[in-house]
Amino acid sequence: MSKFKLTEDQKKELEIAEQTVKQIQLLKRMQCLKMRHKGMSNNDIAEILSMSDQTISDWIQLYRKGGLVRLLQWNYKGKISVLTIEQLKQLEERNEQKPFEKAAEAKEYIKSEFSIDYHLHWVQKILKKNFNLHSKKRS
């Protein structure tokens, strides 16, 4: 494990950024730096943050190469839906005719109509993103 120490200016910059950043993923990156500064191993940090040790290593390298600006770049665009525009329209029309009671019902509809077997989590995201629908909370 290579040494990693933050200067006083870097620590102050990190503290200021922590107060303004709202994305949990970016906060984890900053926490990673603080833990490494305190001498923790990548494996220990990974366990605490529920990440892989390779991800921790990648974040440290990002910071070393480009500072906090580089570390806080968030380029994730999300998963592109496999459903076509026509399929999304059909899903919306089906929901207008008879609203889905639960995301599981929409999941089964997608599987039977389009032969795509999404994880329930992705069906919930599709419904929320495309139709602003939320699955009902369980009682």
N, C-alpha and C positions, 0 to 999 in steps of 0.2 A: 504494500500500500504506500503510495507516494504521499509526501507531506502536503497538507493543504492548510494554509493559514490566511485569514482575512486581515487586511490592514484596518486601522481605526476608521479611515475614510470609507472603506468598503463596508464595514459593519454599519456605519451611519447610513450609507446609501441603502443598504438592505433593510434597515429598520424603517426608513421612510417609505420604501416600496411596499413593505408588508402592510402598512396602514392604508394604502390606496388600492392595492390589488384585491379583487373580489373573487377571482376564479380559484377554486380549491386546488386545481392542478398546478397553478403557478405558485400558490402558497407552499405546496409540498416541495417544489423545486427550491424555494428560498430556505425552507426548513432544513432541507438536505445540506445546503451550504453551511448553515450554522452548526449542524451536528458534525459534519466533517471537520470544521474548524476546531471543535471540541475534542477531536481525536477519535471519533467513532468510525468503525469500519463500514464499508459499503454494504456488507451483509447485514449488519445490525440496523443500519438506516433503512435498508430495503424492507426488513421485517417490520419495523415500526411504521413505515409509510405504506405498507402493503404494495410494494413495487418489486421489480426484479433488481438484483445487484447490477446487472448490465445497464438498466435505466439510470440508476444512481451514477454509475461511471459516465454515462453519456451526458448527464446534466453537469457533472463536474467539468468535463471536457468543454461543453458549450460555454460555461462560465469562464474557463481559462482562455478560450479563444476569442470570446467577444464580450466578456463582462456581463453585467446584469441585463443590458439591453438585449443581448443575444439569448440569454437564458429565458427571458420573459416573452420572447416571440412565440405566439400561439398560432401555428399554421394548420391546425387540425380543421378540416372542412366537413367532417361528419361522413357517415356512410352514405353512399349514393344508393337510392332505392333501386331494387331490381325490377320493381313494377314499372310498366310503361305508362305513359300519360293516359292512354286508352284504358288500361287496367285500373288506374287510379280513378278515372271518371266512372267506370263501371262500379267500383267499390263505393264511391260517393253516391251514385244513383241507388244502389242497393240499400245503403244506409238511409237515404231519404224516404224510400218506400217503406222500409221496416228497420228502424234504428237498431243497431247492435246493442244487445243488453250488456255484453262484456267483451273485452278484447279477445277472449278465447273464442267467442262466436265469430268474430272477424277473422281470426287466425284460421279457423276451419273453413270459412268461406274462401279465403285466399288459397288455401291448400286445394280445395275441391275445384275451384274455377280456373286457377292459374298454375296449378302443380308446383307451387312454391311453398316450402315448409319453413316459415320463419319461426324464430324463437318468440315467445309471447312478448318479451320485452321490446322487440323490434316492431311488432304489430302495434303496441301501445304508442311507440314513437311515431309510426306512420300515421296513425289516427290523429294524434295530437298535432303533428306538423302540417298535415295536409287538410284536415277537416276541423281542427281545433276541438276534437273530441277527447274526452277523458273517460277512462273506464270507471265504472262505479266502484266506490269503496265498499269493502266487505263489511257487513254489520257484525 
